[in-house]
Amino acid sequence: MQAPKKHLPVVGILGLVVIASAGGGIYYYQFLMPHVSGPPPAHRLIFMTAAIEEQGGYHINNTAFLNQTNLPSFDPSMGYNLTGVNYHNYQGESDNKTIAAHVGDTITFYIYGKNATSPCNTNPANECWLSTAHGFTISGPGSVNVKNGGSLPGTIPFGKWFTVTVNFTVGGTYTYFCTIVCSPLHGQMLGHINVT
Ligand SMILES: [Cu+2]
């Protein structure tokens, strides 16, 4: 009769070591890579016009996700060029002024400065312009990180395009607004970016 084989105790101990190290690895991984709620960061393209507030102020005409690393080419006179660019449109907010984004998203603005109809020495006095450009900047609860060599505040001359790329690492409600006194209602020329 053969004696039953027995594990040496060292096998059981090795098993425990393997289990313990695997568990430790998972713990360590979670420590290094904290769980992130929500979708991965997106790169949003926001296409806007800027008019004096009496004629509508800022207006978002289209919103899209950029699905490539390189930005579309840009020229202040011609604007952006989406030829060959990998992007897809998405439905923006219904007020055409508010932008919804997530923490970590990158946002590239393309803003066209619309000519106003009459300078302030003509009538109607409440629909007149005081400058030949709009301004653009953003403020809010966290820093606004300007990327790709753009700058804030920026200038949007009437009849020209302006672009800037930013990202947000702190959530909250940000405000984008005009920085050049452009009309009697200049102080109301603004919109919001809700970063969640
Ligand atoms: Cu203004």
Residues whose N, C-alpha, C, O or C-beta is under 5 A from the ligand:
A	BS01	CU	C178 T179 I180 V181 C182 H186 M189
